[in-house]
């Protein structure tokens, strides 16, 4: 049967179903001369492509359920579980929109955007917890995000990349620069813990106030170091980091992905998703006290293991996929780079924010947490110093992470030298 052209100019035949004509992916609507048809159709197509870019987005059904549960006042367990599941696809959408925006704005601004939004979920959850005075949740979620990236994610990358390969090689200069900055970050936690142990026996010194002063000064120094690293990476020593990219990636058309969102559309998506994450995080944090009482889990375990896994879910998947494709420089950049952002940007920012709003957020973590962080950074530095990786090294990192997770599962909140309970009294 010859094609029948209708007055609307779509050129659909009589067998075209109604759903086929109204499908947002049918781009004929976007070329319609009528603006009131073209604009909504294009917007619907963008929403359709955004929501169908990942299978993780099927969990978006938990977003309205989680918000309703918190607004109506369902049981704390239901509120926690629903909002916990809701943040997973929101984190994936946040990562997708950030990548779309970064691709259109160039390397320099794109790097800043990734630094800002790459750990946005943890930042939002931590700001909400900080306002509520839940400093243990803030500290443990920051530490947990770092550990999950340098141990869990990097370990999975080494195993995925080592599948079917004897070993993978990566740029040792870039990896050593990042790991050295992580060592500086671990020193910024060890010094306050050591100073507190010394000052605690002093009768003349005010330990709480002195630790706050040290934390505020250290936070400012770490922020300066992070901005110097950005200049080092994006400007003065750009060649070192550009040289770490796979030279075949530009020549292989299969690796080039079609970007869907314009900068304006990606910006709007970022705003909408960030607001939804903030709402879900508000209900999630508000239900933690009840979850601790009913489940027996500690706040430290929730903040150190559960929240980072949710917040970094999209980054975890991305890093493992690129490692499997033999792009270890990119995988290490995602894993260690994200940890470095948390240690040198997000955590110091939260210390400064706590200073502004009157919350005693410090860089003094409990002694056990500080030792765990230092040992984890030490293990990672040993494994990446030779510029090569294999599946056995990945298994070592995963084993270390699971040992730490098990230790914190049985670690009570009232153990150790909790300074935050005495600050401000």
Buried (B, 14 or more C-beta within 10 A) or exposed (E): EEEEEEEBEBEBEEEEEEEEEEBBEBEBBBEBEEEEBBEEBBBBBBEBBBBEBBEBBEBBEBBEBBBEBBEEEBEBBBBBBBBBBBBBBBBBBBBBBBBBBBBBBEBEBBBBBBBBBBBBBBBBBBBBBBBBBBBBBBBBBBBBBBBBBBBBBBBBBBBBBBEEEEBBEBBBBBBBBBBEBBBBBBEBBBBBBEBBEEBEEEEEEEBBEBBBEBBBEBBBEBBEBBEEBBEBBBEEBBEBBEEBBBEEEEEEEEEEEEEBBEBEBBBBBBEEBBEBBBBBBBBBBBBBBBBBEEEEBBBBBBBBBBBBBBBBBBBBBBBBBBBBBBBBBBBBBBBBBBBBBBBBBBBBBBBBBBBEEEBBBBBBBBBBBBBBBBEBBBBBBEBBEEBBBBBEBBBBBBEBBEEBBEEBBEBEBEEBBBBBEEBEE
